Amino acid sequence: MGHSVTVQLQLPKDLEEFKLPPALHERLQELLDKQDEKGKLTSRERREAEALTQLVDMLALMKLRVESASLHAGA
């Protein structure tokens, strides 16, 4: 069974900060472009792309949760 943990964080006021830094975004785009052009990545590149994609997903989820909490706090 999973555990639940509550963590308090100082959140940025601008939710646009919940995104990959430019250098990581560029790297992910390079990997995705290579995959599109050549059809595959090396195993190391694939793991890197998967990790960056997981980070994008986590940041998007955090952003949605902050937005949802803000809506409920204002209600």
Buried (B, 14 or more C-beta within 10 A) or exposed (E): EEEEEEEEEEBEEEBEEBBBEEEBEEBBEEBBEBBEEEEEBEEEBEEBBEEBEEBBEEBEEBBEEBEEEEEEEEE
